[in-house]
Amino acid sequence: MPEEHQMTMEQALRYFAQRVPEEAPNTFSGQMQPELVSCDEAAKSLVFAFDTQDWMRNQGGAVHGGVIAETISIAINALAWYYAGMRQNPVVSLQLSYPRPALMGQRIYVRATAVHAGKNMAYVSALAWQQDREDKPFATGTGVHYTAAALDED
């Protein structure tokens, strides 16, 4: 049974990642193009990767903070969506911290972990890093979703 749950999670999150640019191609979110690197049903976590692109640069030459916020938001939203029965649910709170800059030319990795995923609320933490330096995050985040208000998708 655990292998079946793992496969279901992987298929669902690949679908979610593919949908982001398809559903809103001419929007900020639609340009992000998340890639599912891994997921772990037992740990209630996922890792998404994002390639940095020229339009993501801020005036100082690093990745713009809004782009970083969106990578974290997408990962948190994906996990909350999955644990709400693959249904859209509203964000109640999103808190972010930026301890260091993210560098252009390097992939961004975001690990999201469901701290609690219940029928009313989902609490998801996230950590963003580059290269193989998960121990040196450039951003962290926490998202709260109101899963009791989850809506079926058309």
C-alpha positions as a Markdown table, in Angstrom:
| # | Residue | x | y | z |
|---|---|---|---|---|
| 1 | Met | 0.0 | 0.0 | 0.0 |
| 2 | Pro | 2.8 | 2.6 | 0.8 |
| 3 | Glu | 4.2 | 2.1 | -2.8 |
| 4 | Glu | 0.7 | 2.8 | -4.2 |
| 5 | His | 0.4 | 6.0 | -2.2 |
| 6 | Gln | 3.9 | 7.1 | -3.3 |
| 7 | Met | 3.0 | 6.5 | -7.0 |
| 8 | Thr | -0.3 | 8.4 | -6.6 |
| 9 | Met | 1.5 | 11.3 | -5.0 |
| 10 | Glu | 4.1 | 11.4 | -7.7 |
| 11 | Gln | 1.6 | 11.3 | -10.5 |
| 12 | Ala | -0.5 | 14.0 | -8.9 |
| 13 | Leu | 2.4 | 16.4 | -8.3 |
| 14 | Arg | 3.7 | 15.9 | -11.9 |
| 15 | Tyr | 0.3 | 16.8 | -13.1 |
| 16 | Phe | 0.2 | 19.9 | -10.8 |
| 17 | Ala | 3.7 | 21.0 | -12.1 |
| 18 | Gln | 2.7 | 20.5 | -15.7 |
| 19 | Arg | -0.5 | 22.5 | -15.2 |
| 20 | Val | 1.1 | 25.7 | -13.9 |
| 21 | Pro | 2.4 | 27.0 | -17.2 |
| 22 | Glu | -0.4 | 25.4 | -19.3 |
| 23 | Glu | -3.3 | 27.0 | -17.4 |
| 24 | Ala | -1.9 | 30.6 | -17.3 |
| 25 | Pro | 0.8 | 30.8 | -19.9 |
| 26 | Asn | 1.0 | 34.6 | -20.1 |
| 27 | Thr | 1.1 | 35.2 | -16.3 |
| 28 | Phe | 3.9 | 35.5 | -13.8 |
| 29 | Ser | 3.1 | 32.1 | -12.3 |
| 30 | Gly | 2.7 | 30.6 | -15.8 |
| 31 | Gln | 6.3 | 31.5 | -16.6 |
| 32 | Met | 7.7 | 29.6 | -13.6 |
| 33 | Gln | 7.7 | 26.1 | -15.1 |
| 34 | Pro | 8.2 | 23.9 | -11.9 |
| 35 | Glu | 9.8 | 20.5 | -12.3 |
| 36 | Leu | 9.1 | 17.7 | -9.8 |
| 37 | Val | 12.5 | 16.4 | -8.6 |
| 38 | Ser | 11.2 | 14.1 | -5.9 |
| 39 | Cys | 8.4 | 13.5 | -3.5 |
| 40 | Asp | 8.0 | 11.4 | -0.4 |
| 41 | Glu | 4.5 | 10.4 | 0.8 |
| 42 | Ala | 5.9 | 9.1 | 4.1 |
| 43 | Ala | 7.6 | 12.4 | 4.9 |
| 44 | Lys | 4.8 | 14.4 | 3.4 |
| 45 | Ser | 7.3 | 16.4 | 1.2 |
| 46 | Leu | 8.2 | 17.3 | -2.3 |
| 47 | Val | 11.1 | 19.0 | -4.1 |
| 48 | Phe | 10.5 | 21.3 | -7.1 |
| 49 | Ala | 13.2 | 22.7 | -9.3 |
| 50 | Phe | 13.1 | 26.0 | -11.2 |
| 51 | Asp | 15.6 | 27.1 | -13.8 |
| 52 | Thr | 16.6 | 30.8 | -13.5 |
| 53 | Gln | 15.9 | 32.9 | -16.5 |
| 54 | Asp | 17.0 | 36.4 | -17.5 |
| 55 | Trp | 13.6 | 38.0 | -16.7 |
| 56 | Met | 13.9 | 36.8 | -13.1 |
| 57 | Arg | 16.8 | 39.2 | -12.4 |
| 58 | Asn | 16.6 | 42.1 | -10.0 |
| 59 | Gln | 18.5 | 45.4 | -10.4 |
| 60 | Gly | 21.3 | 44.0 | -8.3 |
| 61 | Gly | 21.8 | 41.0 | -10.6 |
| 62 | Ala | 20.4 | 38.4 | -8.2 |
| 63 | Val | 17.0 | 36.6 | -8.5 |
| 64 | His | 14.2 | 38.9 | -7.7 |
| 65 | Gly | 12.5 | 38.4 | -4.4 |
| 66 | Gly | 9.1 | 38.1 | -6.0 |
| 67 | Val | 10.3 | 35.2 | -8.1 |
| 68 | Ile | 11.7 | 33.5 | -5.0 |
| 69 | Ala | 8.3 | 34.1 | -3.2 |
| 70 | Glu | 6.5 | 32.5 | -6.2 |
| 71 | Thr | 8.8 | 29.4 | -6.2 |
| 72 | Ile | 8.0 | 28.8 | -2.6 |
| 73 | Ser | 4.3 | 29.6 | -3.0 |
| 74 | Ile | 4.0 | 27.1 | -5.9 |
| 75 | Ala | 5.6 | 24.3 | -3.9 |
| 76 | Ile | 3.5 | 25.0 | -0.8 |
| 77 | Asn | 0.4 | 25.3 | -2.9 |
| 78 | Ala | 1.1 | 21.9 | -4.6 |
| 79 | Leu | 1.4 | 20.1 | -1.3 |
| 80 | Ala | -1.7 | 21.7 | 0.2 |
| 81 | Trp | -3.6 | 20.9 | -3.0 |
| 82 | Tyr | -2.5 | 17.3 | -2.9 |
| 83 | Tyr | -3.4 | 16.8 | 0.8 |
| 84 | Ala | -6.8 | 18.5 | 0.2 |
| 85 | Gly | -7.7 | 15.7 | -2.1 |
| 86 | Met | -6.3 | 17.4 | -5.2 |
| 87 | Arg | -8.7 | 20.3 | -4.8 |
| 88 | Gln | -7.9 | 24.0 | -4.8 |
| 89 | Asn | -8.0 | 25.7 | -1.4 |
| 90 | Pro | -7.4 | 29.2 | -0.3 |
| 91 | Val | -4.1 | 30.5 | 1.2 |
| 92 | Val | -4.7 | 32.0 | 4.7 |
| 93 | Ser | -1.1 | 33.1 | 5.3 |
| 94 | Leu | 2.3 | 33.0 | 3.6 |
| 95 | Gln | 5.4 | 34.1 | 5.5 |
| 96 | Leu | 8.8 | 34.4 | 3.9 |
| 97 | Ser | 12.3 | 35.1 | 5.0 |
| 98 | Tyr | 15.3 | 35.8 | 2.7 |
| 99 | Pro | 18.6 | 35.1 | 4.6 |
| 100 | Arg | 20.8 | 35.5 | 1.5 |
| 101 | Pro | 20.4 | 36.2 | -2.2 |
| 102 | Ala | 19.6 | 33.6 | -4.9 |
| 103 | Leu | 22.1 | 33.6 | -7.8 |
| 104 | Met | 21.2 | 33.8 | -11.4 |
| 105 | Gly | 22.4 | 31.0 | -13.6 |
| 106 | Gln | 21.8 | 28.3 | -10.9 |
| 107 | Arg | 18.7 | 26.2 | -10.5 |
| 108 | Ile | 16.4 | 26.9 | -7.6 |
| 109 | Tyr | 15.3 | 24.0 | -5.5 |
| 110 | Val | 12.4 | 24.2 | -3.0 |
| 111 | Arg | 11.5 | 21.5 | -0.5 |
| 112 | Ala | 8.0 | 21.8 | 0.9 |
| 113 | Thr | 6.9 | 19.6 | 3.9 |
| 114 | Ala | 3.4 | 19.3 | 5.3 |
| 115 | Val | 3.8 | 19.9 | 9.0 |
| 116 | His | 0.0 | 19.3 | 9.4 |
| 117 | Ala | -2.5 | 18.4 | 6.6 |
| 118 | Gly | -5.9 | 18.1 | 8.1 |
| 119 | Lys | -9.5 | 18.4 | 6.9 |
| 120 | Asn | -9.6 | 22.1 | 8.0 |
| 121 | Met | -6.1 | 23.5 | 7.7 |
| 122 | Ala | -2.8 | 22.6 | 6.1 |
| 123 | Tyr | 0.5 | 24.0 | 7.5 |
| 124 | Val | 3.4 | 23.6 | 5.0 |
| 125 | Ser | 7.0 | 24.7 | 5.5 |
| 126 | Ala | 9.4 | 25.3 | 2.7 |
| 127 | Leu | 13.2 | 25.7 | 2.2 |
| 128 | Ala | 14.8 | 27.1 | -1.0 |
| 129 | Trp | 18.5 | 26.5 | -2.0 |
| 130 | Gln | 20.8 | 26.3 | -5.0 |
| 131 | Gln | 23.3 | 23.7 | -6.2 |
| 132 | Asp | 23.7 | 21.0 | -3.7 |
| 133 | Arg | 23.6 | 23.4 | -0.7 |
| 134 | Glu | 20.3 | 22.5 | 1.0 |
| 135 | Asp | 22.2 | 23.3 | 4.2 |
| 136 | Lys | 22.5 | 26.9 | 3.0 |
| 137 | Pro | 19.0 | 28.1 | 2.2 |
| 138 | Phe | 18.5 | 31.5 | 0.6 |
| 139 | Ala | 14.8 | 31.6 | 1.6 |
| 140 | Thr | 12.4 | 29.9 | 3.9 |
| 141 | Gly | 8.6 | 30.0 | 4.1 |
| 142 | Thr | 5.5 | 28.8 | 5.8 |
| 143 | Gly | 2.1 | 28.6 | 4.3 |
| 144 | Val | -1.3 | 28.0 | 5.8 |
| 145 | His | -4.2 | 26.8 | 3.6 |
| 146 | Tyr | -7.8 | 26.6 | 4.6 |
| 147 | Thr | -8.5 | 23.0 | 3.3 |
| 148 | Ala | -12.1 | 23.0 | 4.6 |
| 149 | Ala | -12.9 | 25.4 | 1.8 |
| 150 | Ala | -11.3 | 23.2 | -0.9 |
| 151 | Leu | -13.1 | 23.3 | -4.2 |
| 152 | Asp | -13.4 | 20.6 | -6.9 |
| 153 | Glu | -11.7 | 21.5 | -10.1 |
| 154 | Asp | -13.6 | 21.7 | -13.4 |
